[in-house]
Amino acid sequence: MRDAHTAPPVLAEVPRCRTEPDPHPGPLPVCPQCAETPQRISWRQRPGEPVVLAFDPCGHRWTSPAPPVLAVTP
């Protein structure tokens, strides 16, 4: 005899395959100013200063809002 209070198992929805190609293929993030995929990203950081990213070939630069915090744990 079946318990009237238990619901039948719910099947998880299967993720659908993408039909359109990825607009920004590749491992690099897009430039935040022109939304183009860069060929290379250079970065510079000095102690206590924000990180500066330079996107090539567009030449745009992005600066983090604050210097990163380094936490050392034992």
C-alpha positions in Angstrom: 0.0 0.0 0.0 1.3 3.4 -0.9 1.6 6.3 1.5 -0.8 9.0 0.4 1.3 11.8 1.9 4.5 11.2 0.1 5.0 12.9 -3.3 6.5 11.0 -6.2 10.2 11.8 -6.8 10.8 14.9 -8.8 13.2 14.6 -11.7 15.8 17.4 -12.0 15.5 19.5 -15.1 18.2 18.6 -17.6 20.3 21.6 -18.7 19.7 22.5 -22.3 22.4 22.6 -24.8 23.3 26.0 -26.1 22.3 26.5 -29.7 24.1 29.8 -30.2 27.9 30.1 -30.0 29.5 31.7 -27.0 30.0 35.4 -27.8 33.3 35.6 -25.9 35.1 32.2 -26.3 38.4 31.8 -24.5 39.8 31.8 -21.0 40.3 35.6 -20.7 37.5 37.9 -19.5 36.3 40.7 -21.7 37.5 44.3 -21.5 35.1 46.2 -19.2 35.1 49.3 -21.4 34.7 47.9 -25.0 33.4 44.4 -24.2 35.9 42.8 -26.6 37.8 39.6 -25.9 41.5 40.6 -25.5 44.5 38.7 -26.9 46.4 39.4 -23.7 46.0 40.9 -20.3 48.9 42.5 -18.5 48.8 43.4 -14.8 50.8 45.4 -12.4 50.6 45.6 -8.6 52.8 47.4 -6.1 52.4 46.8 -2.4 49.6 48.8 -0.9 48.3 50.0 -4.3 45.3 48.8 -6.4 45.9 46.2 -9.1 46.1 47.6 -12.7 45.0 45.5 -15.6 45.9 46.4 -19.2 44.0 44.8 -22.1 45.7 44.2 -25.4 45.2 45.1 -28.3 42.5 47.7 -27.3 44.8 49.4 -24.7 42.1 50.0 -22.1 43.1 49.9 -18.5 41.1 48.8 -15.4 42.1 49.5 -11.8 40.7 47.7 -8.8 38.8 49.9 -6.4 41.1 49.1 -3.5 44.3 47.2 -2.8 43.9 43.5 -2.2 44.1 42.2 1.3 46.6 39.4 1.9 45.7 37.0 4.7 48.2 34.5 5.9 46.9 31.5 7.7 48.9 28.9 9.6 
